[in-house]
Amino acid sequence: MTKAVYPGSFDPITNGHIDIIQRGTRIFDHVIVGILMNEGKNPLFTAEERMHLIRETVGDNPNVEVRTFSGLLVNFVNETGADIVVRGIRAVSDYEYELQMALMNRELSPNVETLFMLPSVEYTYVSSRLIKEVFRLGGDISDLVPPAVLERLHAKLR
Ligand code: PNS
């Protein structure tokens, strides 16, 4: 069985993330969405809230599992029994940071391979950071996040 981990902060999950998860399930038998419990980054949503939002959105797919993790990503990947990390790359600007992470993860755990995937072109400019900023300023982001996220953003920020 092919198993991959799709890690991230997902604060909150966007349609761009969902696009990558769906593409991942066409390639792998099992995709584990790994949410980093990065409370130090002062996330808008707690790890638990982020997990619920992702489960509400993609939880009906039996090939997708949603989990939280802390510490090193490679340790989490090895714990799950997966050996592939999936990361979405939107633009060239993402590549430098992603390259560093992938090579560092390879140094830490040579059995873990990183696979970069491209989201649908309509989501190449979407990021969780911009979603929060635009929503806070009253912009319409309803086409860019799942309905559950929009609802929670309203409850939190307006
Ligand atoms: O969605 P993000 O914030 O771009 O995801 C970054 C993430 C969670 C993949 C990265 O920060 C990570 O793997 N953190 C776990 C700690 C770790 O392993 N750090 C070393 C990475 S080389």
Backbone and ligand atoms as CSV (ligand in chain L), in Angstrom:
chain,resi,resn,atom,element,x,y,z
A,1,MET,N,N,0.846,-1.206,0.000
A,1,MET,CA,C,0.000,0.000,0.000
A,1,MET,C,C,0.878,1.252,0.000
A,2,THR,N,N,0.631,2.161,-0.925
A,2,THR,CA,C,1.425,3.396,-0.953
A,2,THR,C,C,0.792,4.423,-0.013
A,3,LYS,N,N,1.665,5.006,0.797
A,3,LYS,CA,C,1.197,5.906,1.848
A,3,LYS,C,C,2.021,7.187,1.806
A,4,ALA,N,N,1.356,8.334,1.835
A,4,ALA,CA,C,2.097,9.602,1.833
A,4,ALA,C,C,1.573,10.510,2.929
A,5,VAL,N,N,2.459,11.351,3.435
A,5,VAL,CA,C,2.061,12.362,4.415
A,5,VAL,C,C,2.041,13.719,3.710
A,6,TYR,N,N,0.967,14.446,3.903
A,6,TYR,CA,C,0.859,15.813,3.382
A,6,TYR,C,C,0.869,16.737,4.603
A,7,PRO,N,N,2.038,17.306,4.935
A,7,PRO,CA,C,2.133,18.098,6.160
A,7,PRO,C,C,1.914,19.587,5.920
A,8,GLY,N,N,1.551,20.282,6.976
A,8,GLY,CA,C,1.417,21.734,6.858
A,8,GLY,C,C,0.828,22.334,8.110
A,9,SER,N,N,0.672,23.657,8.074
A,9,SER,CA,C,0.040,24.353,9.201
A,9,SER,C,C,-1.483,24.360,9.036
A,10,PHE,N,N,-1.933,24.483,7.821
A,10,PHE,CA,C,-3.376,24.450,7.500
A,10,PHE,C,C,-4.168,25.406,8.400
A,11,ASP,N,N,-3.718,26.642,8.474
A,11,ASP,CA,C,-4.349,27.615,9.394
A,11,ASP,C,C,-4.990,28.759,8.615
A,12,PRO,N,N,-6.125,28.522,7.940
A,12,PRO,CA,C,-6.897,27.288,7.835
A,12,PRO,C,C,-6.630,26.593,6.495
A,13,ILE,N,N,-7.268,25.426,6.335
A,13,ILE,CA,C,-7.195,24.713,5.052
A,13,ILE,C,C,-7.877,25.563,3.964
A,14,THR,N,N,-7.298,25.557,2.779
A,14,THR,CA,C,-7.862,26.318,1.643
A,14,THR,C,C,-8.223,25.331,0.524
A,15,ASN,N,N,-8.881,25.866,-0.501
A,15,ASN,CA,C,-9.206,25.003,-1.647
A,15,ASN,C,C,-7.937,24.532,-2.360
A,16,GLY,N,N,-6.858,25.294,-2.232
A,16,GLY,CA,C,-5.573,24.872,-2.813
A,16,GLY,C,C,-5.058,23.621,-2.114
A,17,HIS,N,N,-5.149,23.579,-0.790
A,17,HIS,CA,C,-4.752,22.371,-0.045
A,17,HIS,C,C,-5.627,21.178,-0.449
A,18,ILE,N,N,-6.926,21.440,-0.553
A,18,ILE,CA,C,-7.861,20.345,-0.884
A,18,ILE,C,C,-7.540,19.775,-2.260
A,19,ASP,N,N,-7.194,20.667,-3.172
A,19,ASP,CA,C,-6.814,20.254,-4.520
A,19,ASP,C,C,-5.613,19.297,-4.463
A,20,ILE,N,N,-4.628,19.622,-3.633
A,20,ILE,CA,C,-3.439,18.751,-3.527
A,20,ILE,C,C,-3.820,17.419,-2.876
A,21,ILE,N,N,-4.672,17.458,-1.858
A,21,ILE,CA,C,-5.092,16.207,-1.200
A,21,ILE,C,C,-5.784,15.304,-2.223
A,22,GLN,N,N,-6.683,15.906,-3.011
A,22,GLN,CA,C,-7.411,15.101,-4.010
A,22,GLN,C,C,-6.465,14.524,-5.063
A,23,ARG,N,N,-5.516,15.329,-5.491
A,23,ARG,CA,C,-4.524,14.818,-6.455
A,23,ARG,C,C,-3.704,13.703,-5.812
A,24,GLY,N,N,-3.363,13.890,-4.547
A,24,GLY,CA,C,-2.569,12.881,-3.837
A,24,GLY,C,C,-3.292,11.547,-3.746
A,25,THR,N,N,-4.614,11.596,-3.532
A,25,THR,CA,C,-5.357,10.329,-3.399
A,25,THR,C,C,-5.463,9.584,-4.735
A,26,ARG,N,N,-5.184,10.285,-5.840
A,26,ARG,CA,C,-5.174,9.586,-7.133
A,26,ARG,C,C,-3.854,8.847,-7.337
A,27,ILE,N,N,-2.848,9.219,-6.576
A,27,ILE,CA,C,-1.527,8.612,-6.747
A,27,ILE,C,C,-1.237,7.599,-5.639
A,28,PHE,N,N,-1.675,7.936,-4.409
A,28,PHE,CA,C,-1.370,7.083,-3.253
A,28,PHE,C,C,-2.644,6.420,-2.741
A,29,ASP,N,N,-2.456,5.221,-2.149
A,29,ASP,CA,C,-3.615,4.525,-1.577
A,29,ASP,C,C,-4.119,5.255,-0.335
A,30,HIS,N,N,-3.176,5.863,0.384
A,30,HIS,CA,C,-3.538,6.470,1.657
A,30,HIS,C,C,-2.787,7.793,1.827
A,31,VAL,N,N,-3.517,8.867,2.107
A,31,VAL,CA,C,-2.873,10.165,2.338
A,31,VAL,C,C,-3.164,10.587,3.778
A,32,ILE,N,N,-2.087,10.847,4.507
A,32,ILE,CA,C,-2.234,11.309,5.892
A,32,ILE,C,C,-1.952,12.808,5.911
A,33,VAL,N,N,-2.971,13.581,6.246
A,33,VAL,CA,C,-2.782,15.025,6.371
A,33,VAL,C,C,-2.215,15.265,7.768
A,34,GLY,N,N,-1.002,15.794,7.831
A,34,GLY,CA,C,-0.336,16.014,9.125
A,34,GLY,C,C,-0.339,17.482,9.482
A,35,ILE,N,N,-1.056,17.819,10.547
A,35,ILE,CA,C,-1.175,19.230,10.954
A,35,ILE,C,C,-0.138,19.524,12.023
A,36,LEU,N,N,0.744,20.465,11.754
A,36,LEU,CA,C,1.753,20.828,12.739
A,36,LEU,C,C,1.103,21.611,13.882
A,37,MET,N,N,1.360,21.163,15.103
A,37,MET,CA,C,0.799,21.855,16.276
A,37,MET,C,C,1.731,23.013,16.638
A,38,ASN,N,N,1.798,24.011,15.757
A,38,ASN,CA,C,2.772,25.092,15.899
A,38,ASN,C,C,2.202,26.248,16.701
A,39,GLU,N,N,1.905,25.999,17.968
A,39,GLU,CA,C,1.284,27.056,18.784
A,39,GLU,C,C,2.218,28.274,18.885
A,40,GLY,N,N,3.525,28.046,18.748
A,40,GLY,CA,C,4.498,29.147,18.797
A,40,GLY,C,C,4.279,30.157,17.688
A,41,LYS,N,N,3.714,29.699,16.569
A,41,LYS,CA,C,3.461,30.593,15.427
A,41,LYS,C,C,2.194,31.417,15.630
A,42,ASN,N,N,1.557,31.217,16.805
A,42,ASN,CA,C,0.323,31.928,17.134
A,42,ASN,C,C,-0.757,31.750,16.062
A,43,PRO,N,N,-1.151,30.512,15.815
A,43,PRO,CA,C,-2.151,30.280,14.759
A,43,PRO,C,C,-3.522,30.839,15.131
A,44,LEU,N,N,-4.318,31.140,14.132
A,44,LEU,CA,C,-5.687,31.621,14.383
A,44,LEU,C,C,-6.536,30.479,14.940
A,45,PHE,N,N,-6.375,29.287,14.351
A,45,PHE,CA,C,-7.156,28.131,14.784
A,45,PHE,C,C,-6.258,27.181,15.576
A,46,THR,N,N,-6.789,26.603,16.638
A,46,THR,CA,C,-6.008,25.609,17.388
A,46,THR,C,C,-5.837,24.373,16.494
A,47,ALA,N,N,-4.886,23.530,16.868
A,47,ALA,CA,C,-4.638,22.319,16.073
A,47,ALA,C,C,-5.905,21.466,16.000
A,48,GLU,N,N,-6.629,21.420,17.119
A,48,GLU,CA,C,-7.883,20.655,17.168
A,48,GLU,C,C,-8.914,21.233,16.193
A,49,GLU,N,N,-9.034,22.555,16.180
A,49,GLU,CA,C,-9.990,23.205,15.264
A,49,GLU,C,C,-9.601,22.940,13.812
A,50,ARG,N,N,-8.296,23.032,13.544
A,50,ARG,CA,C,-7.820,22.801,12.167
A,50,ARG,C,C,-8.119,21.365,11.745
A,51,MET,N,N,-7.938,20.447,12.715
A,51,MET,CA,C,-8.192,19.028,12.414
A,51,MET,C,C,-9.691,18.821,12.097
A,52,HIS,N,N,-10.556,19.436,12.902
A,52,HIS,CA,C,-12.003,19.285,12.657
A,52,HIS,C,C,-12.381,19.861,11.297
A,53,LEU,N,N,-11.822,21.027,10.977
A,53,LEU,CA,C,-12.152,21.664,9.696
A,53,LEU,C,C,-11.732,20.787,8.525
A,54,ILE,N,N,-10.560,20.161,8.643
A,54,ILE,CA,C,-10.088,19.318,7.533
A,54,ILE,C,C,-10.941,18.059,7.456
A,55,ARG,N,N,-11.268,17.507,8.624
A,55,ARG,CA,C,-12.116,16.293,8.605
A,55,ARG,C,C,-13.482,16.594,8.019
A,56,GLU,N,N,-14.040,17.759,8.361
A,56,GLU,CA,C,-15.355,18.135,7.809
A,56,GLU,C,C,-15.289,18.233,6.289
A,57,THR,N,N,-14.119,18.608,5.783
A,57,THR,CA,C,-13.979,18.885,4.359
A,57,THR,C,C,-13.624,17.645,3.546
A,58,VAL,N,N,-12.715,16.828,4.065
A,58,VAL,CA,C,-12.251,15.679,3.264
A,58,VAL,C,C,-12.465,14.346,3.978
A,59,GLY,N,N,-13.136,14.408,5.131
A,59,GLY,CA,C,-13.263,13.231,5.996
A,59,GLY,C,C,-14.080,12.100,5.410
A,60,ASP,N,N,-14.907,12.396,4.386
A,60,ASP,CA,C,-15.721,11.321,3.815
A,60,ASP,C,C,-14.902,10.428,2.880
A,61,ASN,N,N,-13.671,10.805,2.599
A,61,ASN,CA,C,-12.816,9.955,1.766
A,61,ASN,C,C,-12.055,8.966,2.668
A,62,PRO,N,N,-12.339,7.678,2.546
A,62,PRO,CA,C,-11.716,6.702,3.451
A,62,PRO,C,C,-10.203,6.599,3.262
A,63,ASN,N,N,-9.694,7.131,2.159
A,63,ASN,CA,C,-8.243,7.068,1.918
A,63,ASN,C,C,-7.491,8.259,2.503
A,64,VAL,N,N,-8.239,9.132,3.178
A,64,VAL,CA,C,-7.589,10.308,3.781
A,64,VAL,C,C,-7.730,10.222,5.299
A,65,GLU,N,N,-6.608,10.411,5.972
A,65,GLU,CA,C,-6.591,10.396,7.431
A,65,GLU,C,C,-6.063,11.761,7.862
A,66,VAL,N,N,-6.600,12.292,8.948
A,66,VAL,CA,C,-6.141,13.607,9.411
A,66,VAL,C,C,-5.584,13.462,10.818
A,67,ARG,N,N,-4.326,13.872,10.989
A,67,ARG,CA,C,-3.684,13.740,12.299
A,67,ARG,C,C,-2.897,15.000,12.622
A,68,THR,N,N,-2.638,15.220,13.905
A,68,THR,CA,C,-1.756,16.321,14.297
A,68,THR,C,C,-0.396,15.742,14.649
A,69,PHE,N,N,0.628,16.583,14.572
A,69,PHE,CA,C,1.948,16.131,15.016
A,69,PHE,C,C,2.734,17.304,15.582
A,70,SER,N,N,3.738,16.961,16.404
A,70,SER,CA,C,4.668,17.988,16.875
A,70,SER,C,C,6.067,17.415,16.696
A,71,GLY,N,N,7.063,18.252,16.790
A,71,GLY,CA,C,8.439,17.782,16.621
A,71,GLY,C,C,8.784,17.658,15.144
A,72,LEU,N,N,9.777,16.824,14.888
A,72,LEU,CA,C,10.282,16.717,13.516
A,72,LEU,C,C,9.293,15.998,12.599
A,73,LEU,N,N,9.132,16.554,11.406
A,73,LEU,CA,C,8.243,15.937,10.423
A,73,LEU,C,C,8.698,14.506,10.090
A,74,VAL,N,N,10.006,14.319,9.910
A,74,VAL,CA,C,10.466,12.980,9.494
A,74,VAL,C,C,10.137,11.914,10.555
A,75,ASN,N,N,10.163,12.329,11.835
A,75,ASN,CA,C,9.801,11.356,12.886
A,75,ASN,C,C,8.331,10.954,12.758
A,76,PHE,N,N,7.502,11.965,12.487
A,76,PHE,CA,C,6.072,11.691,12.295
A,76,PHE,C,C,5.862,10.776,11.089
A,77,VAL,N,N,6.559,11.082,9.997
A,77,VAL,CA,C,6.397,10.281,8.770
A,77,VAL,C,C,6.791,8.827,9.067
A,78,ASN,N,N,7.909,8.643,9.731
A,78,ASN,CA,C,8.362,7.277,10.037
A,78,ASN,C,C,7.384,6.557,10.969
A,79,GLU,N,N,6.831,7.297,11.922
A,79,GLU,CA,C,5.836,6.698,12.842
A,79,GLU,C,C,4.615,6.169,12.090
A,80,THR,N,N,4.212,6.899,11.048
A,80,THR,CA,C,3.003,6.506,10.305
A,80,THR,C,C,3.257,5.312,9.381
A,81,GLY,N,N,4.543,5.036,9.133
A,81,GLY,CA,C,4.859,3.947,8.201
A,81,GLY,C,C,4.878,4.418,6.754
A,82,ALA,N,N,4.718,5.722,6.548
A,82,ALA,CA,C,4.813,6.273,5.179
A,82,ALA,C,C,6.277,6.558,4.881
A,83,ASP,N,N,6.600,6.721,3.598
A,83,ASP,CA,C,7.965,7.146,3.289
A,83,ASP,C,C,7.988,8.251,2.240
A,84,ILE,N,N,6.833,8.882,2.067
A,84,ILE,CA,C,6.749,9.984,1.101
A,84,ILE,C,C,6.100,11.195,1.767
A,85,VAL,N,N,6.690,12.362,1.499
A,85,VAL,CA,C,6.105,13.627,1.930
A,85,VAL,C,C,5.648,14.351,0.676
A,86,VAL,N,N,4.415,14.784,0.673
A,86,VAL,CA,C,3.881,15.561,-0.451
A,86,VAL,C,C,3.844,17.025,-0.048
A,87,ARG,N,N,4.362,17.884,-0.920
A,87,ARG,CA,C,4.250,19.322,-0.703
A,87,ARG,C,C,3.764,19.961,-1.993
A,88,GLY,N,N,2.874,20.927,-1.848
A,88,GLY,CA,C,2.389,21.657,-3.021
A,88,GLY,C,C,3.315,22.823,-3.307
A,89,ILE,N,N,3.615,23.027,-4.574
A,89,ILE,CA,C,4.429,24.181,-4.966
A,89,ILE,C,C,3.572,25.052,-5.873
A,90,ARG,N,N,3.381,26.314,-5.454
A,90,ARG,CA,C,2.507,27.184,-6.235
A,90,ARG,C,C,3.289,27.980,-7.253
A,91,ALA,N,N,4.401,28.519,-6.838
A,91,ALA,CA,C,5.177,29.402,-7.728
A,91,ALA,C,C,6.653,29.149,-7.459
A,92,VAL,N,N,7.487,29.712,-8.320
A,92,VAL,CA,C,8.931,29.531,-8.170
A,92,VAL,C,C,9.375,29.989,-6.777
A,93,SER,N,N,8.707,31.033,-6.264
A,93,SER,CA,C,9.096,31.569,-4.955
A,93,SER,C,C,8.957,30.534,-3.838
A,94,ASP,N,N,8.072,29.576,-3.991
A,94,ASP,CA,C,7.942,28.512,-2.975
A,94,ASP,C,C,9.137,27.576,-3.000
A,95,TYR,N,N,9.760,27.480,-4.174
A,95,TYR,CA,C,10.699,26.383,-4.404
A,95,TYR,C,C,11.920,26.409,-3.490
A,96,GLU,N,N,12.455,27.607,-3.234
A,96,GLU,CA,C,13.706,27.697,-2.472
A,96,GLU,C,C,13.552,27.121,-1.062
A,97,TYR,N,N,12.496,27.542,-0.384
A,97,TYR,CA,C,12.213,27.066,0.975
A,97,TYR,C,C,11.908,25.564,0.951
A,98,GLU,N,N,11.135,25.153,-0.033
A,98,GLU,CA,C,10.758,23.739,-0.125
A,98,GLU,C,C,11.979,22.857,-0.399
A,99,LEU,N,N,12.886,23.358,-1.227
A,99,LEU,CA,C,14.105,22.615,-1.531
A,99,LEU,C,C,14.923,22.414,-0.262
A,100,GLN,N,N,15.068,23.497,0.515
A,100,GLN,CA,C,15.830,23.404,1.771
A,100,GLN,C,C,15.205,22.386,2.710
A,101,MET,N,N,13.884,22.464,2.847
A,101,MET,CA,C,13.206,21.523,3.769
A,101,MET,C,C,13.367,20.085,3.287
A,102,ALA,N,N,13.173,19.882,1.983
A,102,ALA,CA,C,13.246,18.519,1.449
A,102,ALA,C,C,14.643,17.938,1.651
A,103,LEU,N,N,15.670,18.761,1.418
A,103,LEU,CA,C,17.038,18.253,1.551
A,103,LEU,C,C,17.406,18.034,3.017
A,104,MET,N,N,16.913,18.917,3.883
A,104,MET,CA,C,17.160,18.713,5.317
A,104,MET,C,C,16.456,17.442,5.800
A,105,ASN,N,N,15.239,17.249,5.350
A,105,ASN,CA,C,14.508,16.035,5.743
A,105,ASN,C,C,15.214,14.782,5.209
A,106,ARG,N,N,15.803,14.890,4.020
A,106,ARG,CA,C,16.539,13.748,3.454
A,106,ARG,C,C,17.794,13.448,4.284
A,107,GLU,N,N,18.437,14.540,4.732
A,107,GLU,CA,C,19.623,14.384,5.589
A,107,GLU,C,C,19.232,13.672,6.893
A,108,LEU,N,N,18.080,14.090,7.449
A,108,LEU,CA,C,17.643,13.530,8.733
A,108,LEU,C,C,17.152,12.097,8.593
A,109,SER,N,N,16.530,11.803,7.463
A,109,SER,CA,C,15.937,10.475,7.282
A,109,SER,C,C,15.953,10.119,5.790
A,110,PRO,N,N,17.036,9.491,5.327
A,110,PRO,CA,C,17.210,9.270,3.875
A,110,PRO,C,C,16.119,8.413,3.235
A,111,ASN,N,N,15.368,7.679,4.030
A,111,ASN,CA,C,14.298,6.855,3.456
A,111,ASN,C,C,13.062,7.666,3.078
A,112,VAL,N,N,12.995,8.916,3.572
A,112,VAL,CA,C,11.803,9.746,3.305
A,112,VAL,C,C,12.031,10.571,2.034
A,113,GLU,N,N,11.177,10.350,1.072
A,113,GLU,CA,C,11.286,11.046,-0.214
A,113,GLU,C,C,10.240,12.170,-0.259
A,114,THR,N,N,10.626,13.326,-0.788
A,114,THR,CA,C,9.659,14.430,-0.921
A,114,THR,C,C,9.187,14.526,-2.368
A,115,LEU,N,N,7.898,14.636,-2.526
A,115,LEU,CA,C,7.315,14.752,-3.857
A,115,LEU,C,C,6.597,16.095,-3.961
A,116,PHE,N,N,6.965,16.918,-4.935
A,116,PHE,CA,C,6.291,18.208,-5.123
A,116,PHE,C,C,5.150,18.053,-6.118
A,117,MET,N,N,4.020,18.644,-5.754
A,117,MET,CA,C,2.869,18.581,-6.665
A,117,MET,C,C,2.380,19.995,-6.967
A,118,LEU,N,N,1.823,20.168,-8.157
A,118,LEU,CA,C,1.299,21.479,-8.548
A,118,LEU,C,C,-0.196,21.518,-8.328
A,119,PRO,N,N,-0.692,22.576,-7.690
A,119,PRO,CA,C,-2.147,22.702,-7.556
A,119,PRO,C,C,-2.740,23.171,-8.878
A,120,SER,N,N,-4.043,23.089,-8.959
A,120,SER,CA,C,-4.743,23.656,-10.107
A,120,SER,C,C,-4.357,25.133,-10.231
A,121,VAL,N,N,-4.225,25.597,-11.464
A,121,VAL,CA,C,-3.707,26.951,-11.692
A,121,VAL,C,C,-4.566,28.022,-10.994
A,122,GLU,N,N,-5.863,27.732,-10.816
A,122,GLU,CA,C,-6.735,28.740,-10.200
A,122,GLU,C,C,-6.415,28.983,-8.721
A,123,TYR,N,N,-5.592,28.125,-8.133
A,123,TYR,CA,C,-5.261,28.300,-6.714
A,123,TYR,C,C,-3.805,28.695,-6.486
A,124,THR,N,N,-3.086,29.030,-7.552
A,124,THR,CA,C,-1.644,29.253,-7.399
A,124,THR,C,C,-1.319,30.488,-6.551
A,125,TYR,N,N,-2.283,31.365,-6.361
A,125,TYR,CA,C,-2.000,32.570,-5.559
A,125,TYR,C,C,-2.613,32.475,-4.160
A,126,VAL,N,N,-3.262,31.361,-3.853
A,126,VAL,CA,C,-3.997,31.240,-2.583
A,126,VAL,C,C,-3.078,30.743,-1.475
A,127,SER,N,N,-3.094,31.450,-0.345
A,127,SER,CA,C,-2.358,30.983,0.835
A,127,SER,C,C,-3.226,31.234,2.061
A,128,SER,N,N,-2.993,30.461,3.120
A,128,SER,CA,C,-3.767,30.653,4.358
A,128,SER,C,C,-3.557,32.063,4.903
A,129,ARG,N,N,-2.322,32.552,4.785
A,129,ARG,CA,C,-2.008,33.895,5.317
A,129,ARG,C,C,-2.851,34.966,4.604
A,130,LEU,N,N,-2.910,34.900,3.261
A,130,LEU,CA,C,-3.679,35.895,2.514
A,130,LEU,C,C,-5.178,35.756,2.759
A,131,ILE,N,N,-5.622,34.493,2.889
A,131,ILE,CA,C,-7.047,34.261,3.157
A,131,ILE,C,C,-7.455,35.000,4.439
A,132,LYS,N,N,-6.639,34.868,5.498
A,132,LYS,CA,C,-6.980,35.508,6.782
A,132,LYS,C,C,-6.942,37.026,6.648
A,133,GLU,N,N,-5.915,37.520,5.951
A,133,GLU,CA,C,-5.775,38.974,5.803
A,133,GLU,C,C,-6.957,39.564,5.031
A,134,VAL,N,N,-7.281,38.933,3.906
A,134,VAL,CA,C,-8.356,39.471,3.059
A,134,VAL,C,C,-9.702,39.363,3.787
A,135,PHE,N,N,-9.914,38.253,4.483
A,135,PHE,CA,C,-11.174,38.097,5.218
A,135,PHE,C,C,-11.299,39.174,6.301
A,136,ARG,N,N,-10.203,39.383,7.044
A,136,ARG,CA,C,-10.209,40.398,8.117
A,136,ARG,C,C,-10.577,41.771,7.577
A,137,LEU,N,N,-10.148,42.029,6.324
A,137,LEU,CA,C,-10.387,43.348,5.728
A,137,LEU,C,C,-11.699,43.402,4.948
A,138,GLY,N,N,-12.498,42.340,5.055
A,138,GLY,CA,C,-13.839,42.365,4.464
A,138,GLY,C,C,-13.928,41.858,3.040
A,139,GLY,N,N,-12.839,41.294,2.509
A,139,GLY,CA,C,-12.866,40.789,1.131
A,139,GLY,C,C,-13.603,39.462,1.035
A,140,ASP,N,N,-14.053,39.166,-0.180
A,140,ASP,CA,C,-14.812,37.933,-0.419
A,140,ASP,C,C,-13.851,36.800,-0.783
A,141,ILE,N,N,-13.780,35.802,0.082
A,141,ILE,CA,C,-12.869,34.678,-0.183
A,141,ILE,C,C,-13.673,33.369,-0.312
A,142,SER,N,N,-14.980,33.515,-0.554
A,142,SER,CA,C,-15.848,32.338,-0.534
A,142,SER,C,C,-15.516,31.303,-1.617
A,143,ASP,N,N,-14.866,31.733,-2.701
A,143,ASP,CA,C,-14.505,30.756,-3.740
A,143,ASP,C,C,-13.188,30.046,-3.438
A,144,LEU,N,N,-12.535,30.448,-2.378
A,144,LEU,CA,C,-11.165,29.981,-2.142
A,144,LEU,C,C,-11.011,29.063,-0.940
A,145,VAL,N,N,-12.066,28.964,-0.132
A,145,VAL,CA,C,-12.016,28.071,1.043
A,145,VAL,C,C,-13.302,27.247,1.092
A,146,PRO,N,N,-13.267,26.086,1.759
A,146,PRO,CA,C,-14.503,25.315,1.885
A,146,PRO,C,C,-15.504,26.045,2.790
A,147,PRO,N,N,-16.816,25.763,2.638
A,147,PRO,CA,C,-17.841,26.478,3.413
A,147,PRO,C,C,-17.605,26.409,4.929
A,148,ALA,N,N,-17.117,25.276,5.421
A,148,ALA,CA,C,-16.901,25.135,6.880
A,148,ALA,C,C,-15.874,26.162,7.371
A,149,VAL,N,N,-14.866,26.426,6.560
A,149,VAL,CA,C,-13.828,27.391,6.953
A,149,VAL,C,C,-14.412,28.810,6.958
A,150,LEU,N,N,-15.204,29.104,5.944
A,150,LEU,CA,C,-15.822,30.434,5.868
A,150,LEU,C,C,-16.679,30.691,7.115
A,151,GLU,N,N,-17.442,29.670,7.483
A,151,GLU,CA,C,-18.301,29.766,8.660
A,151,GLU,C,C,-17.476,30.043,9.926
A,152,ARG,N,N,-16.388,29.294,10.096
A,152,ARG,CA,C,-15.555,29.434,11.292
A,152,ARG,C,C,-14.827,30.786,11.290
A,153,LEU,N,N,-14.462,31.259,10.098
A,153,LEU,CA,C,-13.807,32.575,10.031
A,153,LEU,C,C,-14.792,33.654,10.480
A,154,HIS,N,N,-16.035,33.514,10.047
A,154,HIS,CA,C,-17.064,34.480,10.464
A,154,HIS,C,C,-17.209,34.459,11.977
A,155,ALA,N,N,-17.271,33.253,12.549
A,155,ALA,CA,C,-17.471,33.115,13.982
A,155,ALA,C,C,-16.278,33.691,14.752
A,156,LYS,N,N,-15.093,33.536,14.214
A,156,LYS,CA,C,-13.886,33.995,14.930
A,156,LYS,C,C,-13.596,35.469,14.763
A,157,LEU,N,N,-13.794,35.945,13.541
A,157,LEU,CA,C,-13.243,37.264,13.241
A,157,LEU,C,C,-14.268,38.370,13.021
A,158,ARG,N,N,-15.546,38.007,12.861
A,158,ARG,CA,C,-16.488,39.107,12.594
A,158,ARG,C,C,-17.571,39.167,13.642
L,1,PNS,O1,O,2.141,24.909,5.804
L,1,PNS,P1,P,3.551,25.212,6.194
L,1,PNS,O2,O,3.576,26.118,7.402
L,1,PNS,O3,O,4.358,25.734,5.050
L,1,PNS,O4,O,4.209,23.798,6.622
L,1,PNS,C1,C,5.530,23.740,7.095
L,1,PNS,C2,C,5.823,22.380,7.731
L,1,PNS,C3,C,4.794,22.029,8.787
L,1,PNS,C4,C,5.812,21.305,6.662
L,1,PNS,C5,C,7.252,22.491,8.358
L,1,PNS,O5,O,7.312,23.617,9.153
L,1,PNS,C6,C,7.610,21.261,9.195
L,1,PNS,O6,O,7.807,20.189,8.684
L,1,PNS,N1,N,7.687,21.449,10.534
L,1,PNS,C7,C,7.974,20.385,11.469
L,1,PNS,C8,C,9.316,20.580,12.158
L,1,PNS,C9,C,10.431,20.096,11.281
L,1,PNS,O7,O,10.527,18.947,10.932
L,1,PNS,N2,N,11.306,21.040,10.925
L,1,PNS,C10,C,12.411,20.777,10.035
L,1,PNS,C11,C,11.957,20.827,8.588
L,1,PNS,S1,S,13.290,20.682,7.501
